[in-house]
């Protein structure tokens, strides 16, 4: 599976789909508590664990 934009090779179609988001502004993962959106689920998870949303 090869990215048509930059030529990077991915082992799985899901990895290619995730990689392709680096070339776009598509941010499908939205924070429920603020206006931020993220390209990856992992980045949303990091955001949720940040000081911005820690429970007191």
C-alpha positions, 0 to 999 in steps of 0.5 A: 500500500503506497501513498500517492502523495509522497510514496511512503509504503504501508503494510496495511490499508488502515495504516495508509489511511491514517498516514494520508491524513498527514497530507490533509486537514481532515480531523475526524477525532473531536474533543467533547469538552472543547473545540479541538480536533485531531487527525489521530485517535492517539492525539485525542487521547493525549489531549484528554489526559493533558492538564486541560481536561484532568479532573480535579 
